[in-house]
Amino acid sequence: MIPDRATLQTGVGGIPEAVLECLRNHRGLGIHTEMFSDGLLPLIERGAVDNAHKTPHPRKAVASFALGTRALYRHIHDNPSFEFRPCRHTNDPEVIARNGRMAAVNSALEINLSGQVRQDSVAGVPFSGAGGQADFIREAAGARHGVPAIALPATARGGPVSRTVPRLKPGAGVVTSRADVRWIVTKFGAVNLHGLNLRQRAGALTGIAHPDFRAELERETSRLFVR
């Protein structure tokens, strides 16, 4: 889904880091993100990232802040190929959308059958900040050849809990709304929810949920979304 010469934005967590590891053999990638993480270093060292094909800030890896190990900070320190800008610039819709192949890869804790994404709360209690997920998903969707993706494990707690659920729990915060969501990815596949009605969305999401939970999700779909 992510082509050569794409401009990358990744969120926080193990899933975005795993995606970056899969891009090591790409070429001509650029970086325009809210946060630099350790997962970007191997791409730079292998030459997968050169920032040569970005529209805004060519030859520069752009972000608002960095979060990682000392190796990351040593690489960034006094390195002219990195450029830090305030969030009002990195997350600006006009700036993001100017990257024609904008690939925004973010994670989620849970998604319901209509496409509402819970990312920043657990049991109604804030777990993290919303960050720039909604900004980048929305603008990658508007970019030419953009790839707006939410990637998440199919299960939680080692397997007994599905991350695809009929409804979000009361008090759960929605970071990316069903109006903005596009690609949803698990280990069982990828679906694009854009333009689908509620029942179609539920069917698509059930198809990439863990097989152990699909029958239950199908029953809930029939109950929630009457034909």
C-alpha positions as CSV (number, residue, x, y, z in Angstrom):
1,M,0.0,0.0,0.0
2,I,2.9,2.4,0.6
3,P,4.8,3.1,-2.6
4,D,8.4,4.2,-3.2
5,R,8.7,8.0,-2.9
6,A,6.0,8.2,-0.3
7,T,6.2,10.8,2.5
8,L,5.7,9.1,5.9
9,Q,3.9,10.0,9.0
10,T,3.7,7.5,11.8
11,G,2.2,7.6,15.2
12,V,3.3,6.2,18.6
13,G,3.5,2.5,19.4
14,G,4.7,-0.9,18.3
15,I,2.5,-1.2,15.2
16,P,3.8,2.0,13.5
17,E,7.3,0.8,14.4
18,A,6.7,-2.6,12.8
19,V,5.4,-0.9,9.7
20,L,8.6,1.1,9.4
21,E,10.6,-2.1,9.6
22,C,8.8,-3.4,6.6
23,L,9.8,-0.4,4.5
24,R,13.6,-0.9,4.6
25,N,13.8,-1.9,1.0
26,H,11.8,1.0,-0.3
27,R,13.5,3.9,-2.1
28,G,13.0,7.7,-2.2
29,L,10.9,7.9,1.0
30,G,10.4,11.2,2.8
31,I,9.4,12.1,6.4
32,H,6.8,14.7,7.4
33,T,5.5,13.7,10.8
34,E,4.6,15.0,14.2
35,M,7.2,12.8,16.0
36,F,10.5,11.2,15.1
37,S,11.0,7.7,16.5
38,D,13.7,5.1,16.5
39,G,12.0,3.2,13.8
40,L,13.0,5.8,11.3
41,L,16.8,5.4,11.8
42,P,17.2,2.1,9.9
43,L,15.3,3.6,7.0
44,I,17.7,6.5,6.9
45,E,20.8,4.3,7.4
46,R,19.8,1.9,4.6
47,G,19.1,4.8,2.2
48,A,15.3,4.1,2.0
49,V,14.7,7.7,3.2
50,D,16.3,10.5,1.3
51,N,13.5,13.1,1.4
52,A,14.3,13.9,-2.3
53,H,10.7,13.7,-3.5
54,K,8.8,15.7,-1.0
55,T,7.0,18.8,-2.1
56,P,7.3,21.0,1.0
57,H,10.8,20.9,2.6
58,P,12.6,18.8,0.0
59,R,15.8,17.1,1.4
60,K,14.5,17.7,5.0
61,A,13.0,15.3,7.5
62,V,10.4,17.4,9.2
63,A,8.8,16.9,12.7
64,S,7.7,18.7,15.8
65,F,9.6,16.6,18.4
66,A,11.5,13.3,18.9
67,L,10.9,10.5,21.3
68,G,13.4,7.6,21.4
69,T,16.8,6.4,22.5
70,R,20.1,8.2,22.8
71,A,21.0,6.8,19.3
72,L,18.1,8.7,17.8
73,Y,19.1,11.9,19.6
74,R,22.8,11.5,18.6
75,H,21.7,11.1,14.9
76,I,19.5,14.2,15.0
77,H,22.0,16.4,16.9
78,D,23.4,19.1,14.7
79,N,22.2,17.2,11.6
80,P,21.1,19.6,8.8
81,S,18.9,17.0,7.2
82,F,16.5,17.3,10.1
83,E,14.2,20.3,10.6
84,F,11.9,20.9,13.6
85,R,8.7,23.0,13.2
86,P,5.8,23.8,15.6
87,C,2.7,21.6,15.4
88,R,0.8,24.4,13.8
89,H,3.0,23.8,10.8
90,T,3.7,20.1,10.7
91,N,0.0,19.4,11.3
92,D,-1.3,22.1,9.0
93,P,-3.8,20.6,6.5
94,E,-2.5,22.6,3.6
95,V,1.1,21.6,4.3
96,I,0.4,17.9,4.8
97,A,-1.8,17.6,1.6
98,R,1.0,19.1,-0.5
99,N,2.8,15.8,-0.2
100,G,1.3,13.9,-3.1
101,R,2.1,10.4,-1.8
102,M,1.3,11.1,1.9
103,A,1.3,7.8,3.8
104,A,-0.1,8.3,7.4
105,V,0.1,5.2,9.5
106,N,-1.4,5.3,13.0
107,S,-2.5,2.8,15.6
108,A,-5.7,2.2,17.6
109,L,-6.7,0.5,20.8
110,E,-10.1,-0.4,19.5
111,I,-12.6,0.1,16.6
112,N,-16.3,-0.4,16.5
113,L,-18.3,-1.8,13.6
114,S,-19.2,1.6,12.3
115,G,-15.5,2.7,12.1
116,Q,-15.2,4.8,15.2
117,V,-11.5,4.6,16.4
118,R,-10.6,4.6,20.1
119,Q,-6.9,5.6,20.5
120,D,-6.3,7.7,23.6
121,S,-8.4,6.3,26.4
122,V,-8.8,3.1,28.4
123,A,-12.1,2.4,30.3
124,G,-13.0,6.1,29.9
125,V,-9.7,7.3,31.4
126,P,-7.2,9.2,29.2
127,F,-4.3,7.0,28.2
128,S,-2.4,9.4,26.0
129,G,-3.1,12.5,23.9
130,A,-4.9,12.4,20.7
131,G,-1.9,13.8,18.9
132,G,-2.0,14.4,15.2
133,Q,-3.7,11.2,14.1
134,A,-6.9,12.9,13.0
135,D,-5.0,15.7,11.2
136,F,-2.8,13.3,9.2
137,I,-5.5,10.7,8.4
138,R,-7.8,13.5,7.1
139,E,-5.2,15.2,5.0
140,A,-3.6,12.0,3.7
141,A,-7.0,11.1,2.4
142,G,-7.1,14.4,0.5
143,A,-3.6,14.1,-0.9
144,R,-3.1,12.7,-4.4
145,H,-2.2,9.0,-4.1
146,G,-2.4,9.4,-0.3
147,V,-2.6,6.4,2.1
148,P,-4.5,7.1,5.3
149,A,-4.3,4.0,7.5
150,I,-5.1,2.9,11.0
151,A,-3.3,-0.4,11.8
152,L,-4.0,-2.4,15.0
153,P,-3.6,-5.9,16.4
154,A,-6.7,-8.1,15.9
155,T,-6.8,-9.0,19.6
156,A,-5.7,-7.7,23.0
157,R,-4.5,-9.2,26.3
158,G,-2.8,-12.0,24.4
159,G,-5.8,-13.1,22.4
160,P,-9.0,-13.3,24.5
161,V,-10.3,-9.8,23.7
162,S,-11.2,-8.6,20.2
163,R,-10.1,-5.1,19.2
164,T,-13.0,-5.0,16.8
165,V,-16.2,-4.5,18.9
166,P,-19.9,-3.9,18.2
167,R,-19.9,-0.7,20.3
168,L,-17.3,1.3,22.1
169,K,-17.6,1.3,25.8
170,P,-19.3,4.3,27.5
171,G,-16.9,7.1,28.1
172,A,-14.5,5.9,25.3
173,G,-12.9,8.8,23.5
174,V,-13.1,8.8,19.6
175,V,-10.0,10.2,18.0
176,T,-10.7,9.4,14.4
177,S,-14.3,9.5,13.6
178,R,-16.1,7.2,11.1
179,A,-16.5,10.2,8.8
180,D,-12.7,10.4,8.5
181,V,-11.5,6.8,8.7
182,R,-10.2,5.2,5.5
183,W,-8.0,2.1,5.5
184,I,-8.1,-0.2,8.5
185,V,-5.4,-2.9,8.7
186,T,-4.9,-6.0,10.9
187,K,-2.9,-9.1,10.3
188,F,-5.9,-10.6,8.6
189,G,-6.2,-8.0,5.9
190,A,-6.9,-4.4,4.9
191,V,-10.2,-2.7,4.1
192,N,-11.1,0.8,2.9
193,L,-14.3,2.0,4.7
194,H,-14.7,5.1,2.6
195,G,-18.1,5.3,1.0
196,L,-19.5,2.2,2.7
197,N,-22.8,2.2,4.6
198,L,-22.9,1.0,8.2
199,R,-23.7,-2.6,7.4
200,Q,-21.1,-2.7,4.7
201,R,-18.5,-1.3,7.1
202,A,-19.4,-3.9,9.7
203,G,-19.0,-6.7,7.2
204,A,-15.6,-5.4,6.1
205,L,-14.3,-5.0,9.6
206,T,-15.6,-8.4,10.6
207,G,-13.7,-9.8,7.7
208,I,-10.3,-8.6,9.1
209,A,-11.2,-9.3,12.8
210,H,-9.7,-12.4,14.5
211,P,-11.6,-15.5,13.2
212,D,-12.6,-16.4,16.8
213,F,-14.8,-13.4,17.1
214,R,-16.3,-13.2,13.6
215,A,-19.5,-15.1,14.3
216,E,-20.3,-12.9,17.3
217,L,-19.6,-9.8,15.3
218,E,-21.9,-11.0,12.5
219,R,-24.7,-11.6,15.0
220,E,-24.2,-8.1,16.4
221,T,-24.2,-6.7,12.9
222,S,-27.6,-8.2,12.2
223,R,-28.9,-6.8,15.4
224,L,-27.4,-3.3,15.1
225,F,-27.8,-2.6,11.4
226,V,-31.2,-3.8,10.1
227,R,-31.2,-4.3,6.3
